[in-house]
Amino acid sequence: MSSATLAARGVSRFYAGRHAVAEASLDLRAGRIACLLGPSGCGKSTLLRLIAGLEPVDAGEISIGGVLMSAPGVVTPPEARGVGLVFQDFALFPHLSVADNIGFGLKTLPAEQRRERVAALLARFHLEALAGAWPHTLSGGEQQRVAIARALVRAPSVLLLDEPFSGLDGQLRAAVRTSALTDLRAAGAAVLIVTHDPQEALLMADDLVLMSAGRILQTGRPQDCYLRPVSLAAARLLGEAEDLPARIENGVAHTAFGAVPAPGMADGAGRVMVRPEALGFDPSGAPVEIVDIAFGGSFHSVTLSSQGVIMTARTVAPPPPVGTRTGVSLDPMRTAVYQGE
Amino acid sequence: MAITRLPGAARRRVAVLPWLAAFAGLAAILPLAGVVAAALFGETADIALRDIFRYAATSAWLALLVGLATAFLGSLAAWLVVMHRFPGRDLFAWALALPLAVPAFALAYAYADLFDVAGPLRMWLRAGPGFDLPFGMRGLGGAVFVLSCAFYPYVYLAMRAAFLNQSVNVLEAAKMLGCDGWRALYHVALPMARPALAAGVALAVMETLADYGAVQFLSVQTLTTGVVRAWSVYGSTVSAARFALPLLAVAALLLWIERRGRKGRTHEAGNARWRAVQVKPLAGARGLAATGFCLLLLVAGLLLPVGWLLVTGLNTSPDWPRLLLAASHSLGLGIAGALVTVALATMLALGTRRLPMAARIASLGYATPGAVMAIGLLASAGIVWNLLPGSGYVIGIMLLVYAYAARLMAAALEPIDAGLTRVTPSMLHAARMLGRTETGGALAVELPVARGAMFTAGLIVFIDVLKELPATLILRPFNFDTLAVSANNYALDERLEQAGAPSILIILLALPAVIWLTRKIALSRPGS
């Protein structure tokens, strides 16, 4: 893998003595899309602003292309970093047309080159027809395309997007996301997208960064983060996860809903993270009773009871009726075992 | 990974904007400091403390009564126009603000003349119906009437905006709970609009305390007439400053009230989802009563006095060369004042994010009567005159423009600030991410966005400068007459028919600007 375009090492930021970002480290690579996922208020937007240079760091270092940009006492101003930023509200300038918004960052270029560059971006983002339009006349999806085109106009080596799809609704959101993804990859920059939507992060990310309470919990491929979360907190960031008490014996973790392998783990107490889709009906498996069923459209949500432990599972096939006693087993691929109480 | 440390990577840039804002704020506060210094450290004064108390008591009564009258008239007019439909309502909606184009002293001239013992109205009453009015305009009662006619638009505009901002949801909830229209006004709409009422009345009271031309003509002795008289009759800056000191204190108090009002306003508008108020038609006698009330306000504040000035003015041929010269002076000062004031206010607005104190200081200037401002400048101007002898004319004009700017900076700041709310913090950050410095971003984004608001601010200053009298009287170079000064000179000589022409010219110059402003206000709705 090529060396990182952007490297953050042990970055911290404090507000009134409390950390907003604590010892965060991450790498961004050219041509790859990283998603920073976390609940609102976890510090992910602050981390974005630290990378953009809109705020100074209190500890740690941020460098871009091997050049130090931020460290305690060192802040290269945002305008000198070669970083593009797409704001959550898009922040289009209301007094400038679409073309002038996109060309805003090219002040120093001769007029002719400026026109060419703007024309090229307008074409790439299918905005030619809207070149003279005012921002407030555009739809949300169009505004977003303008915002991304504007952020790319100075060919930044790093492009940051702050919740870029949160302002768009339902169907539009999925369509815009797909087309934006293509454009972002084509731009060749190292891209970091901040989002609080796990689905969005899983679908878009080449690299996923999980953040909670100011700390980065896990970094890795989306599949690894989803299926092999380092902790329950990390697991829950990406979707529903049941937390079952377990007893580890001879490399196997036993729960009320079946056993999963726990190779190399010492005997004793443990916890098993179970994704709701990890559970399958299996007459020869652990005995359970079905206590509740809810219809969720593409799935059924089934509440099961076994040895006084309750868990909720998801099945695609219609489950047996409430009150049925049956057996279940766990898919080891979609579970993770942690040692300790 | 190796990280190269570049020593020059973090150049410190000088933050220009806060410095400009600090400069503008300082410009506004300097004359006030001059007043305090002169009053506290000056030589002996010829004014007895007793006189200051007497004048202060009159000022207080005047302020109280005008405050009550404008609160009632302005609120009722706004409530009728916003919530009801009756004949002429769309016209009244903006025409009720037109008296802002009429200087208070012009109203005073017209009404004093109309209601004079030997005036046409009472002559006719005595000859015709055979009775006499038991009152005249010269005195406290007359001053209250005249100033209420002149200043009710401040309350009207504030309350109109507040009622328009109120969501119909709240009023409908009140109706569902059994409140009829009037009880909804008393129990819901009025309490919700109370911050706007306080702000509007505070403005009307500030103007009342600052007025010189009208009260002086109506023989009412207030602190402001005291300031001008101490300066013009006794030639004592120190005495004038002592009269000015209580005014300054009241200014600070009023400012505090007005600021508190403003704070409440934002919270009230942001609360509920906003839907346009549903207009209630007033049919028959009630509609006629509403039309009658609005018409009466308009007649009393604009049509009758201006008509009377026109009628009396027609009997004499004005001294055209002098009049036109004065008009050119007024126009020149108005434009220069507007340009300088808007420039300073823009500096304040751009720097205010980083230096909120500067804007607060500047608003103290707005609450300060022009006469006080002039005395404060005079106290410090002596130094300049001694340094540059023989440049009296130019310095006088510059001081005058400076006085206008120091006084009106806050009035200009308000629309510019409002215009700048269209620029979100993320837009400024976007400008920086796209290669602009902090200052460069302000120039490339904030300035063009605020252009319309700057024009509005300029018009507000222009109108106020045209009507300004006491500061102009005190600071103008020798023999330099504006329209307001020449109207005042004629009026002092009891040549009222002559005073009409310059007054009418002021109104004619101010009227297009006032119409432009009120139409703009009438068209604006929240959320658009």
Chai-1 contact restraints between the chains, C-beta under 6 A:
chainA,res_idxA,chainB,res_idxB,connection_type,confidence,min_distance_angstrom,max_distance_angstrom,comment,restraint_id
A,A7,B,M1,contact,1.0,0.0,6.0,A-B,restraint_1
A,L54,B,H429,contact,1.0,0.0,6.0,A-B,restraint_2
A,S63,B,I3,contact,1.0,0.0,6.0,A-B,restraint_3
A,G66,B,T4,contact,1.0,0.0,6.0,A-B,restraint_4
A,V67,B,T4,contact,1.0,0.0,6.0,A-B,restraint_5
A,V67,B,L6,contact,1.0,0.0,6.0,A-B,restraint_6
A,L68,B,I3,contact,1.0,0.0,6.0,A-B,restraint_7
A,L68,B,R5,contact,1.0,0.0,6.0,A-B,restraint_8
A,V74,B,A10,contact,1.0,0.0,6.0,A-B,restraint_9
A,V75,B,A10,contact,1.0,0.0,6.0,A-B,restraint_10
A,T76,B,A9,contact,1.0,0.0,6.0,A-B,restraint_11
A,T76,B,A10,contact,1.0,0.0,6.0,A-B,restraint_12
A,P78,B,R432,contact,1.0,0.0,6.0,A-B,restraint_13
A,P78,B,M433,contact,1.0,0.0,6.0,A-B,restraint_14
A,E79,B,R432,contact,1.0,0.0,6.0,A-B,restraint_15
A,E79,B,G435,contact,1.0,0.0,6.0,A-B,restraint_16
A,E79,B,R436,contact,1.0,0.0,6.0,A-B,restraint_17
A,L85,B,M433,contact,1.0,0.0,6.0,A-B,restraint_18
A,F87,B,S426,contact,1.0,0.0,6.0,A-B,restraint_19
A,D89,B,S426,contact,1.0,0.0,6.0,A-B,restraint_20
A,A91,B,S426,contact,1.0,0.0,6.0,A-B,restraint_21
A,A91,B,M427,contact,1.0,0.0,6.0,A-B,restraint_22
A,A91,B,A430,contact,1.0,0.0,6.0,A-B,restraint_23
A,F93,B,V445,contact,1.0,0.0,6.0,A-B,restraint_24
A,P94,B,R422,contact,1.0,0.0,6.0,A-B,restraint_25
A,H95,B,P448,contact,1.0,0.0,6.0,A-B,restraint_26
A,H95,B,V449,contact,1.0,0.0,6.0,A-B,restraint_27
A,F104,B,L434,contact,1.0,0.0,6.0,A-B,restraint_28
A,G105,B,L434,contact,1.0,0.0,6.0,A-B,restraint_29
A,G105,B,G435,contact,1.0,0.0,6.0,A-B,restraint_30
